[in-house]
Amino acid sequence: MRAALISVTERGAELSAKIADLRVCDCLRYAHESHVDALAVPFSSVLEVTSKVWDSFDALVFLCAAGIAVRAIAPHIRDKSQDPAVLVIDECGKFVIPILSGHIGGANALAQQIAEKMHATPVLTTATDVGRRFSPDSFAVANGLYIEDLSAAKDVAAAVLAGETVGLVSDHPFRNLPPELEEDSGGRIGIYIGNRDLKPFLTTLHLLPRDLVVGIGCRRGASAEQIEALLVKAGIPLQRVWKVATIDRKAREEGILAFCRKHRLPLVTYAAEELQGVPGSFATSAFVRQTVGVDNVCERSAVLCAGGELIVPKTAQNGVTCAAARREISLDFAKRRDLA
């Protein structure tokens, strides 16, 4: 998770430096120009810096009054499937308050981790967290599942809070089933986890496993739009993509990075020697091997990262190649979000 730390006072800037040193996540500090130091990016307007970082970071952490943060983010809020996590921390470092995207964006998890490291108090206001009840949003994010219908997720959460038993049908093994859920099909409301077009309940929350790793190879200067177009051509559903993998020589390729930022996907890179050592039958290219030291980047990186079978072989278009491999899915209802 990449977080922008935004401070407006001297004490806030000092606190942001301490938070960055905690290494809870990858932080970039922004400080008002009147209280900036050598390791922070200066700004003159909170509104302007918020606009600048909104689409570039997974989380925004404001070290200031909550009202300042609320006014700064208000013009940019879309919906919880797209908005970054937003937290407010008072400049004394006593309270860590997630105010936007608590579950899907990871604000609650980030608040708890920062608070634990700072010996501060996390202030969580989401109903399922306050009542220590099952949250479909949190479960989905922690287990790498795509929420197909946010309104159905809201209905499930409401049923849980009302004390209604929620049914579950899963095509994947799971453990630590919470008491609010019952393995069953039929009934008024429930959850289906899998890739089939299945609705076993009157109101069904479909959670789609993010079980694909996309391997990408590309020439220098390839754009995010070209990469996305190729995935569409190859028939790779973006909703099922878990990670993107490539060779380490492409770790700073802007097109790949922009694609990952747009879809909030982690990028994993490997050395040529690692890729060449992946067992299996892959498409080969003498030109690619001569250029980067391995005969195939997209297929090998996908298989290595997923640890599973190749299901979409190499597809090429406009100097970009892609492939997809499927990873095994094992669900844990007790799992918490990993901010790495």
Number of C-alpha atoms within 10 A of each C-alpha: 18 16 23 24 26 29 30 24 18 16 17 24 25 18 20 28 19 13 21 18 12 15 11 17 18 17 22 18 21 25 28 22 16 12 17 20 17 6 11 20 16 19 19 12 14 21 16 11 19 20 15 11 16 19 15 17 20 23 28 27 26 29 28 20 13 16 9 15 22 15 11 18 18 10 11 12 12 10 11 15 13 16 20 26 28 28 24 27 27 17 21 13 20 14 19 27 26 27 19 24 20 25 24 25 23 25 25 29 22 28 26 19 19 23 21 13 12 16 12 18 17 21 17 19 14 15 13 18 15 10 10 10 16 21 22 25 23 23 21 25 19 21 20 19 25 22 22 13 12 16 11 19 23 15 17 26 20 15 17 20 18 9 10 15 18 23 22 21 21 17 12 12 10 12 11 10 15 11 11 16 16 15 12 15 18 15 14 15 21 29 27 22 22 18 15 10 8 12 16 21 20 11 17 26 26 27 23 19 26 23 21 30 30 29 31 29 25 23 13 12 11 17 19 19 13 17 25 16 15 21 22 11 12 19 11 20 11 15 16 19 22 22 20 26 31 29 25 14 12 19 15 9 17 15 20 27 19 16 19 16 17 13 12 18 14 14 19 17 18 19 15 21 11 14 24 16 11 14 10 10 9 16 12 14 13 11 12 14 15 10 10 15 17 22 21 25 31 30 34 33 33 33 27 22 22 23 14 17 16 24 15 19 18 22 17 19 15 12 13 19 23 29 29 33 26 23 20 13 17 11 21 15 18 13 15 14 18 12 15 9
